[in-house]
Amino acid sequence: MKKKDQGIKLIVQIPCKNEEHYLPATVADIPREIEGVDRVEILVIDDGSTDETSKVAKEVGVDHVLRFTNNKGLAAAFSAGMDTCLKLGADIIVNTDADNQYCGGDIPKLIAPILNNKADMVVGDRQVETIPHFSKTKILLQKIGSMVVRQLSGTNIPDATSGFRAFNKEAALKLNVISRFTYTLETIIIAGKKSIAVDSVKIRTNSKVRESRLFRSIPYYIKESMISLFKVYSMYRPLKVFTYLGLSMFSFGFLLGLRYLYFYFIESTAGHVQSLILSAIFLIVGFQICLIGLVSDLISINREKLEDVLYRVKKIELGYNNQVEKQIDSK
């Protein structure tokens, strides 16, 4: 946190793409005075909008606008927003959606665990089963996805896909998003693996105003989410992932080898040479995958050291460079 004489600054970041019609309601719903916070500011990240999103943002009183010249995706907009908030001197960062899905009046509740030093990161729990416009299929997918994320991350977050979340400065400095699809699942796994204190609070949602642009279709969402989860988890636990995969291949090859030995000693091996060949292939491939896991684990150790260096560099940058990047349009 900042020194006492400087006070606590909260910045609410809103990633946007073509949200000129919905942004005013979202901004109006954000409280400008919160107990325990000295200053509340709003940052809009315009992700290459083709409408008047940036202009509308300034008209409705947004403090800062960061605009991309082309669409880079939600994960990139989130990461750029976090970096910008840190450079603007934020002690607490709240992320919310531009379609006014989340109730801005719940921001005080969302940041309470951070203000009370009980958490570094807080995720809003929408209680998806209570949302009227969520189909049974979507609710089921959300619950299954959250359960998988809880198992992979070692956290206890009931609504892993919620974009309404808060971070203190330490958490924001340590999170490095690599996914190009979404940040929601990845940041929870990273938080779990980096021992960032994560909590959740129940929040309210507003009425639906438009269809989700991230949830194009159920098969697409499942595919992209599974890829993101596998990529992030294998990045932090490569030895475990590749060992399980390698042992599965090795075991299958071993069983095929036993099958061939059965026919060799009990019956005729005629017509079963294929089992021997497949057994050898699976045994070799399984062993090689285990070796890849070992090498990947060594690379992972090096990556962790590099992330620690990046964390220290960010802290030095924030400590000695108080100038905000030129592309940030501030009031």
Summary of the structure (lengths in Angstrom):
residues: 331
radius of gyration: 24.2
end to end distance: 24.1
largest distance: 87.4
contacts: 1057
relative contact order: 0.12
helix: 52%
strand: 13%
